[in-house]
Amino acid sequence: MDYFTENALRYYGLDWAAMVTTFISLYLLGNKKRAGFLVGIGANCFWLGYGFLSISIANMLASCVVAALQYRGWLRWASEDKPTFVTSE
């Protein structure tokens, strides 16, 4: 139990917040909710902070790349929602 109490908030709760928001993001995306991308970007901000505090360059890089991909997903989902006009010739 000492291990848990000593390490639970070692990274100021950023790791816990990142974990929870990642789960929420995946849940929303699994239910086809576009907001899951925005929650995922927020989660990656937490992961970036965790990577900084844990001195993990790979984690920080991955957080930036995944956040960029989630932003791309947000934009692409928006383009699919726009109505397309079909003209008959």
LOBA-239374 format. One record per residue: x, y, z of N, C-alpha, C in turn; residue in three letters. Coordinates in Angstrom, 1 decimal, decimal comma. Layout:
! residues N
n.px:n.py:n.pz:ca.px:ca.py:ca.pz:c.px:c.py:c.pz:rest
X:Y:Z:X:Y:Z:X:Y:Z:Ala
...
END
This chain:
! residues 89
n.px:n.py:n.pz:ca.px:ca.py:ca.pz:c.px:c.py:c.pz:rest
0,8:-1,2:0,0:0,0:0,0:0,0:0,9:1,3:0,0:Met
2,0:1,2:0,6:2,9:2,3:0,6:3,3:2,7:-0,8:Asp
3,5:1,8:-1,7:3,9:2,1:-3,0:2,8:2,9:-3,7:Tyr
1,6:2,6:-3,5:0,5:3,3:-4,1:0,4:4,8:-3,6:Phe
0,5:4,9:-2,3:0,3:6,2:-1,7:1,5:7,1:-2,0:Thr
2,7:6,5:-2,2:3,9:7,3:-2,5:3,9:7,7:-4,0:Glu
3,3:6,9:-4,9:3,4:7,2:-6,3:2,1:7,6:-7,0:Asn
1,0:7,6:-6,3:-0,3:8,0:-6,9:-0,3:9,3:-7,5:Ala
0,3:10,3:-6,9:0,3:11,7:-7,4:1,7:12,2:-7,7:Leu
2,6:11,3:-8,1:4,0:11,7:-8,4:4,0:12,7:-9,5:Arg
3,1:12,6:-10,5:3,1:13,5:-11,6:1,9:14,5:-11,6:Tyr
1,5:14,9:-10,3:0,5:15,9:-10,1:-0,8:15,5:-10,7:Tyr
-1,1:14,3:-10,9:-2,4:13,8:-11,4:-2,5:13,9:-12,9:Gly
-1,5:14,3:-13,6:-1,6:14,4:-15,0:-1,7:13,1:-15,7:Leu
-1,1:12,1:-15,1:-1,2:10,7:-15,7:-2,6:10,2:-15,5:Asp
-3,2:10,5:-14,3:-4,6:10,0:-14,1:-5,6:10,7:-15,0:Trp
-5,4:12,0:-15,1:-6,3:12,8:-16,0:-6,1:12,4:-17,4:Ala
-4,9:12,1:-17,8:-4,7:11,6:-19,2:-5,4:10,3:-19,4:Ala
-5,3:9,4:-18,5:-5,9:8,1:-18,6:-7,4:8,2:-18,7:Met
-8,0:9,0:-17,8:-9,5:9,1:-17,8:-10,0:9,8:-19,1:Val
-9,3:10,9:-19,5:-9,8:11,5:-20,7:-9,6:10,7:-22,0:Thr
-8,5:9,9:-22,0:-8,3:9,0:-23,1:-9,5:8,0:-23,2:Thr
-9,9:7,4:-22,0:-11,0:6,5:-22,0:-12,3:7,1:-22,5:Phe
-12,5:8,4:-22,1:-13,7:9,1:-22,5:-13,7:9,3:-24,0:Ile
-12,5:9,7:-24,5:-12,4:10,0:-25,9:-12,7:8,7:-26,7:Ser
-12,1:7,6:-26,3:-12,4:6,4:-27,0:-13,8:5,9:-26,9:Leu
-14,5:6,2:-25,8:-15,9:5,8:-25,6:-16,7:6,7:-26,6:Tyr
-16,5:8,0:-26,6:-17,2:8,9:-27,5:-17,0:8,5:-29,0:Leu
-15,8:8,3:-29,4:-15,5:7,9:-30,8:-16,2:6,5:-31,1:Leu
-16,2:5,6:-30,2:-16,9:4,4:-30,4:-18,4:4,5:-30,5:Gly
-18,9:5,6:-30,0:-20,3:5,9:-30,2:-20,6:6,9:-31,3:Asn
-19,6:7,0:-32,1:-19,6:7,9:-33,3:-20,0:9,3:-33,0:Lys
-19,4:9,8:-31,9:-19,5:11,2:-31,5:-18,2:12,0:-31,8:Lys
-18,4:13,0:-32,6:-17,3:13,8:-33,1:-16,5:14,4:-31,9:Arg
-17,2:14,7:-30,9:-16,5:15,4:-29,7:-15,4:14,5:-29,1:Ala
-15,4:13,2:-29,4:-14,3:12,4:-29,0:-12,9:12,8:-29,4:Gly
-12,9:13,5:-30,6:-11,6:14,0:-31,1:-11,1:15,1:-30,2:Phe
-12,0:16,0:-29,8:-11,6:17,1:-29,0:-11,2:16,7:-27,6:Leu
-11,9:15,7:-27,0:-11,5:15,2:-25,7:-10,2:14,5:-25,8:Val
-9,9:13,8:-27,0:-8,7:13,2:-27,2:-7,5:14,2:-27,3:Gly
-7,8:15,3:-27,9:-6,7:16,4:-28,0:-6,4:16,8:-26,6:Ile
-7,5:17,0:-25,7:-7,2:17,4:-24,3:-6,4:16,3:-23,6:Gly
-6,8:15,1:-23,9:-6,0:14,0:-23,2:-4,6:14,0:-23,6:Ala
-4,3:14,3:-24,8:-2,9:14,4:-25,2:-2,1:15,6:-24,7:Asn
-2,9:16,6:-24,3:-2,2:17,7:-23,6:-1,8:17,2:-22,2:Cys
-2,6:16,4:-21,6:-2,3:15,8:-20,3:-1,1:14,8:-20,5:Phe
-1,1:14,0:-21,5:0,0:13,1:-21,8:1,3:13,8:-22,0:Trp
1,2:15,0:-22,7:2,4:15,8:-23,0:3,0:16,3:-21,7:Leu
2,1:16,8:-20,8:2,6:17,2:-19,5:3,2:16,1:-18,7:Gly
2,6:14,9:-18,7:3,2:13,7:-18,1:4,5:13,4:-18,7:Tyr
4,6:13,4:-20,0:5,9:13,1:-20,6:7,0:14,1:-20,2:Gly
6,6:15,4:-20,1:7,6:16,4:-19,7:8,1:16,1:-18,2:Phe
7,1:15,8:-17,3:7,5:15,6:-15,9:8,3:14,3:-15,8:Leu
8,0:13,3:-16,6:8,7:12,0:-16,5:10,0:12,0:-17,4:Ser
10,2:13,1:-18,1:11,4:13,2:-18,9:11,4:12,1:-20,0:Ile
10,3:12,0:-20,7:10,1:11,0:-21,8:9,9:11,7:-23,1:Ser
11,0:11,8:-23,9:10,9:12,5:-25,1:10,0:11,8:-26,1:Ile
10,0:10,5:-26,1:9,1:9,6:-26,9:7,7:9,9:-26,6:Ala
7,3:10,0:-25,3:6,0:10,3:-24,9:5,5:11,6:-25,4:Asn
6,4:12,6:-25,2:6,0:14,0:-25,7:5,8:14,0:-27,2:Met
6,7:13,4:-27,9:6,6:13,3:-29,4:5,3:12,6:-29,8:Leu
5,0:11,5:-29,2:3,8:10,7:-29,5:2,6:11,5:-29,2:Ala
2,6:12,2:-28,1:1,4:13,1:-27,7:1,1:14,1:-28,8:Ser
2,2:14,7:-29,3:2,0:15,8:-30,3:1,5:15,2:-31,6:Cys
2,0:14,0:-32,0:1,6:13,4:-33,3:0,2:12,9:-33,2:Val
-0,2:12,3:-32,0:-1,6:11,8:-31,9:-2,5:12,9:-31,8:Val
-2,2:14,0:-31,1:-3,1:15,2:-31,1:-3,3:15,8:-32,5:Ala
-2,2:15,8:-33,3:-2,4:16,3:-34,7:-3,3:15,3:-35,5:Ala
-3,1:14,0:-35,3:-4,0:13,1:-36,0:-5,5:13,2:-35,6:Leu
-5,7:13,5:-34,3:-7,0:13,7:-33,8:-7,6:15,0:-34,4:Gln
-6,8:16,0:-34,5:-7,3:17,3:-35,2:-7,7:17,0:-36,6:Tyr
-6,8:16,2:-37,3:-7,1:15,8:-38,7:-8,4:15,0:-38,7:Arg
-8,7:14,1:-37,8:-9,9:13,4:-37,7:-11,1:14,3:-37,5:Gly
-10,9:15,3:-36,7:-12,0:16,3:-36,4:-12,3:17,0:-37,7:Trp
-11,3:17,4:-38,4:-11,6:18,2:-39,7:-12,2:17,3:-40,8:Leu
-11,7:16,1:-40,9:-12,2:15,2:-41,9:-13,7:14,8:-41,6:Arg
-14,0:14,6:-40,3:-15,4:14,2:-40,0:-16,3:15,4:-40,4:Trp
-15,8:16,6:-40,2:-16,6:17,8:-40,6:-16,9:17,8:-42,1:Ala
-15,9:17,5:-42,9:-16,1:17,5:-44,3:-17,1:16,4:-44,8:Ser
-17,2:15,3:-44,0:-18,2:14,3:-44,3:-19,6:14,7:-43,9:Glu
-19,7:15,6:-43,0:-21,0:16,0:-42,5:-21,7:17,0:-43,5:Asp
-20,8:17,7:-44,3:-21,4:18,7:-45,2:-22,2:18,0:-46,3:Lys
-23,3:18,6:-46,6:-24,2:18,0:-47,7:-23,5:18,2:-49,0:Pro
-23,6:17,2:-49,8:-23,1:17,3:-51,2:-24,3:17,6:-52,1:Thr
-24,1:18,5:-53,0:-25,1:18,8:-54,0:-24,9:18,1:-55,3:Phe
-25,9:17,4:-55,7:-25,8:16,6:-57,0:-26,6:17,3:-58,0:Val
-26,0:17,6:-59,1:-26,7:18,3:-60,2:-27,0:17,3:-61,3:Thr
-28,2:17,3:-61,8:-28,5:16,4:-62,9:-28,2:17,1:-64,2:Ser
-27,7:16,4:-65,1:-27,3:17,0:-66,4:-28,2:16,4:-67,5:Glu
END
